[in-house]
Amino acid sequence: MTVAERSGGSLDRAWVVGGRADTDIAGAVAIGARSVWIRRGRLWEENSFEPTVVAESAFDAILLILAADGATSSPAGAIGGES
């Protein structure tokens, strides 16, 4: 049983965002959360797991998460977004 389950929570809508495969994305896989790997021009080199999606920047990661979760507008205050 996960910590989220023990506390009555859920990771169904959880995302882990990061630039390190060995900690950020591996951690997401370990807890069953979706993940965004921030590429920053690098190639993915892990063979045993992979991120849910790949983004080039943190801003792109936000947009990918919103799209995946069905959001219809940009985050308030985001560059190019509506507030």
N, C-alpha and C positions, 0 to 999 in steps of 0.2 A: 504494500500500500504506500502510495506517495504521500509526501507532506501535505500537498494540496488536498488529497482525498481525506486524510486524517483530520484536517481542519474544516472539512465540509466545502472546500473550494474545488475548482476545476482548472485545468490548463488547456481546455478546449480552444480558447481564443488567444492563448499566450504565444508570444513571439520572443525569440532571443536574437539580438542583432549584434554583430561583432565582426572583427577583422581577423580573428585567430581561429584557425580550424581546430587546433588541439585543445582549446579551452572553451571558446564561445560556442562553436557549432557542435563539438563533441558533447558539451553540456546539454545543449538543446536536445540532441538525439537521446541522451541518457534519461532525460525527464519526459520525453515524448512531446516536446513543444516544437512548433514550427520555427524555422530559422532563416535569417538573412545573413549571408556572408558578404561583407563589404570588400570587394576585390582590390580596389586601388591599383589597378594595372597588373596584378599578380595572377598567376595560374593556380587553379585548384590542384593540389598534389596528393590529397588523401584518397585511398582506395577503399577503405572500409566503411565510410559513411559520406554523406554529402548534404549540403544545405538544401532547404526547401526552395529558396530562390537566391539569386546572386544580384547584387547591386554594385554600382561603381562608387556611390557616395552615400552618406547618411541620408541626405535629402531624397535620393532615389529609393532608398530602403523604406522611408516613410510612405512614399507614393505607392510602392509595391504592396506594402502591408494594407494600406487603405483600399487599394484595388482588390486585393485578395479577400478582404473582409466586407466588400460590397459598399464601401463609402461612395457617395455621389459627388462630393466636393473636396477641394484641397483643405488641408488643416488650416485653421484660423491663424492668421499672422505669418503663414509660410510665404516665401518669395513666390510671387506670381499667383498666390492663392487669395481667396476672398476672406474677409474677416467678418 
